[in-house]
Amino acid sequence: MNDSTEQLLASQYAVDILSALRFPKRSFGEGMVEYALELLERGRRLPFEISRTYTVSLSSESDSLEQWRAYCPRSGGVALGFSAAHLKAVAADQGFILASCVYDEPEQEAIVRQIIEHHLDIWNKRKTLTELRQGISSHLVRDLISDLERFAALLKHRSFAAEREWRLISPLLERQSAFELIHVPSPSGIKQFRLFSLLTTEHPSVVNTTYDDENMGAIVVERQGFRPVIGPNVDPDGMDEAIRALTPPEFGWVYAIEHTASPYR
């Protein structure tokens, strides 16, 4: 990620909110919060321990010169657009979440506070402990940390707001499901990736259709769910032809290939 604060914003908000809570000494709540703070601090010291969430970065900005410059080679690039309705559907099929990133700091804090308050409602704060940490339900604390880890991917520094980013967030990776990862070499070492399918059994096509009962159930294509935009390019005509040849039939046969409005080259 190009945002060095990713995953850390949620953790810092959570530490501040949890540290301000007050419970009776030796209470169940005090022990639970202390354990949560311990796990959060461990995550900040050992960042690899919080890499159980995998994200796909998207943007609602289809033709941004800033992003062409940042993410595409000088030879050119393409923005591949998919309808939000289709992405939400296939995300649900695979246990992913699709949501827009949050750049406003008060809103970020409110999201973390809402997560914490939800889990505080679950914890039984009335249980008396005979010694510190005795009787703590560690799985309940880990449930809180898991929610913070997952939704942390939506909290971005305000300087990235122009990217208008959305995130597809994976289910948390458990040790037994590590086989789901693929490993790819890169200049900075071996990178781990988790697969996300744009097509699923329940949603095998990106084309959005409706049924017209008045015309004996004939299928009427309402709009295409695939929208490619060619960025600043040394060979836009060749790129146009290549995209048409490479597009799978499940993405639809009839769609417009757009070209950037920017004169940048």
Summary of the structure (lengths in Angstrom):
residues: 265
radius of gyration: 23.0
end to end distance: 26.2
largest distance: 75.4
contacts: 705
relative contact order: 0.19
helix: 43%
strand: 20%
